[in-house]
Amino acid sequence: MIEGVIDKSPRIETERLTLRKWEQRDLDGLAEMNADPLVREFFPQEISYAVSERMLSRMLSKQETDGFCFPVVEDRVSGMFLGFCGLGILDHSVDWPFEGEVEIGWRLISNAWGKGIATEAARFWLGFGFDTQGFGEVVSCTSARNSRSRSVMQRLGMVWDVSEDFDHPQIEEGHPLRRHVIYRLSRDKFAGQNHD
Ligand SMILES: CC(C)(COP(=O)(O)OP(=O)(O)OC[C@H]1O[C@@H](n2cnc3c(N)ncnc32)[C@H](O)[C@@H]1OP(=O)(O)O)[C@@H](O)C(=O)NCCC(=O)NCCS
């Protein structure tokens, strides 16, 4: 049982990246990324060091129970922390439209943007989720205004259905980031894509 869980987030090397589980030593990299104003443009609040600490501890615990939780992305050659990208299942304390579904999500240090790194890592994890874990569908969600994140979803062939748009339950009415969009990708659609 435990082995089955651990196998859901193997350590992997892609062309340019190492993809791996979270470790306690990732705290400084995570906190630095979360403090970057470019990175948090689409998050409603600042993310302090203490909040990053709690975030890491939640992710460490989720990867123990679920076997995966938005894994770390590192530069394959230098080992530098580049952020996170991959599959996860969020536990929301409030009503959430896709509670319990497998989600794909990403956050990279701003120096790593514009190089196809999120797409490279996400493609690996989608293939792993569909082909190895047998998931039927993967979902992704972002603020409607987050065009960079939406572009990653589109590059991956994910499909947006406007009828699923929703207001984030923890963002107050009138806030520009409140409206959120959901993109989905089925195993069949992924299998029909050209992954060369
Ligand atoms: C969302 C986020 C991960 C997207 O990063 P990104 O670098 O734009 O996305 P990708 O890794 O897919 O890279 C695509 C870009 O790299 C370029 N690129 C360069 N080399 C490439 C390559 N070898 N392969 C693919 N794309 C490449 C693409 O042309 C594209 O450029 P463009 O933005 O000018 O169109 C990043 O902006 C981020 O971390 N934002 C802050 C956190 C956030 O908002 N997360 C989502 C919240 S839900």
The ligand as an SDF file (V2000), in Angstrom:
LIG
                    3D

 48 50  0  0  0  0  0  0  0  0999 V2000
    2.4160   30.3510  -15.0570 C   0  0  0  0  0  0  0  0  0  0  0  0
    3.9040   30.1580  -15.3160 C   0  0  0  0  0  0  0  0  0  0  0  0
    4.3880   28.8350  -14.7200 C   0  0  0  0  0  0  0  0  0  0  0  0
    4.1020   30.1220  -16.8530 C   0  0  0  0  0  0  0  0  0  0  0  0
    5.4830   30.0990  -17.1540 O   0  0  0  0  0  0  0  0  0  0  0  0
    5.9580   30.2420  -18.6820 P   0  0  0  0  0  0  0  0  0  0  0  0
    7.4190   30.2410  -18.6810 O   0  0  0  0  0  0  0  0  0  0  0  0
    5.2270   31.3680  -19.3160 O   0  0  0  0  0  0  0  0  0  0  0  0
    5.3640   28.9110  -19.3500 O   0  0  0  0  0  0  0  0  0  0  0  0
    6.1180   27.7860  -20.1640 P   0  0  0  0  0  0  0  0  0  0  0  0
    7.1160   27.1010  -19.3250 O   0  0  0  0  0  0  0  0  0  0  0  0
    5.0840   26.9500  -20.8070 O   0  0  0  0  0  0  0  0  0  0  0  0
    6.9410   28.6210  -21.2520 O   0  0  0  0  0  0  0  0  0  0  0  0
    6.2990   29.1180  -22.4000 C   0  0  0  0  0  0  0  0  0  0  0  0
    7.0820   30.2780  -22.9390 C   0  0  0  0  0  0  0  0  0  0  0  0
    8.4320   29.8720  -23.1570 O   0  0  0  0  0  0  0  0  0  0  0  0
    8.7730   30.0210  -24.5630 C   0  0  0  0  0  0  0  0  0  0  0  0
    9.7480   28.9650  -24.8730 N   0  0  0  0  0  0  0  0  0  0  0  0
   11.0780   29.1850  -25.0050 C   0  0  0  0  0  0  0  0  0  0  0  0
   11.7050   28.0060  -25.2080 N   0  0  0  0  0  0  0  0  0  0  0  0
   10.7710   27.0530  -25.2160 C   0  0  0  0  0  0  0  0  0  0  0  0
   10.8280   25.6530  -25.3810 C   0  0  0  0  0  0  0  0  0  0  0  0
   11.9810   24.9940  -25.5380 N   0  0  0  0  0  0  0  0  0  0  0  0
    9.6600   24.9540  -25.3090 N   0  0  0  0  0  0  0  0  0  0  0  0
    8.4960   25.5890  -25.1290 C   0  0  0  0  0  0  0  0  0  0  0  0
    8.3890   26.9380  -24.9520 N   0  0  0  0  0  0  0  0  0  0  0  0
    9.5210   27.6540  -24.9950 C   0  0  0  0  0  0  0  0  0  0  0  0
    7.4340   29.9550  -25.2550 C   0  0  0  0  0  0  0  0  0  0  0  0
    7.4800   30.5620  -26.5200 O   0  0  0  0  0  0  0  0  0  0  0  0
    6.5620   30.7430  -24.2900 C   0  0  0  0  0  0  0  0  0  0  0  0
    6.8990   32.1020  -24.4020 O   0  0  0  0  0  0  0  0  0  0  0  0
    5.8060   33.2970  -24.3510 P   0  0  0  0  0  0  0  0  0  0  0  0
    5.4160   33.4170  -22.9050 O   0  0  0  0  0  0  0  0  0  0  0  0
    6.5570   34.4750  -24.7990 O   0  0  0  0  0  0  0  0  0  0  0  0
    4.6860   32.8650  -25.2240 O   0  0  0  0  0  0  0  0  0  0  0  0
    4.7370   31.3250  -14.7340 C   0  0  0  0  0  0  0  0  0  0  0  0
    4.3480   32.5180  -15.3750 O   0  0  0  0  0  0  0  0  0  0  0  0
    4.5530   31.4990  -13.2270 C   0  0  0  0  0  0  0  0  0  0  0  0
    5.1630   30.7720  -12.4490 O   0  0  0  0  0  0  0  0  0  0  0  0
    3.7090   32.4670  -12.8040 N   0  0  0  0  0  0  0  0  0  0  0  0
    3.5100   32.7680  -11.4030 C   0  0  0  0  0  0  0  0  0  0  0  0
    2.7300   31.7230  -10.6690 C   0  0  0  0  0  0  0  0  0  0  0  0
    1.3820   31.4800  -11.2980 C   0  0  0  0  0  0  0  0  0  0  0  0
    0.7000   32.4080  -11.7300 O   0  0  0  0  0  0  0  0  0  0  0  0
    1.0090   30.1900  -11.3050 N   0  0  0  0  0  0  0  0  0  0  0  0
   -0.2710   29.7790  -11.7930 C   0  0  0  0  0  0  0  0  0  0  0  0
   -1.2890   30.0560  -10.7620 C   0  0  0  0  0  0  0  0  0  0  0  0
   -2.6750   29.0570  -11.0390 S   0  0  0  0  0  0  0  0  0  0  0  0
  1  2  1  0
  2  3  1  0
  2  4  1  0
  2 36  1  0
  4  5  1  0
  5  6  1  0
  6  7  2  0
  6  8  1  0
  6  9  1  0
  9 10  1  0
 10 11  2  0
 10 12  1  0
 10 13  1  0
 13 14  1  0
 14 15  1  0
 15 16  1  0
 15 30  1  0
 16 17  1  0
 17 18  1  0
 17 28  1  0
 18 19  1  0
 18 27  1  0
 19 20  2  0
 20 21  1  0
 21 22  1  0
 21 27  2  0
 22 23  1  0
 22 24  2  0
 24 25  1  0
 25 26  2  0
 26 27  1  0
 28 29  1  0
 28 30  1  0
 30 31  1  0
 31 32  1  0
 32 33  2  0
 32 34  1  0
 32 35  1  0
 36 37  1  0
 36 38  1  0
 38 39  2  0
 38 40  1  0
 40 41  1  0
 41 42  1  0
 42 43  1  0
 43 44  2  0
 43 45  1  0
 45 46  1  0
 46 47  1  0
 47 48  1  0
M  END
$$$$
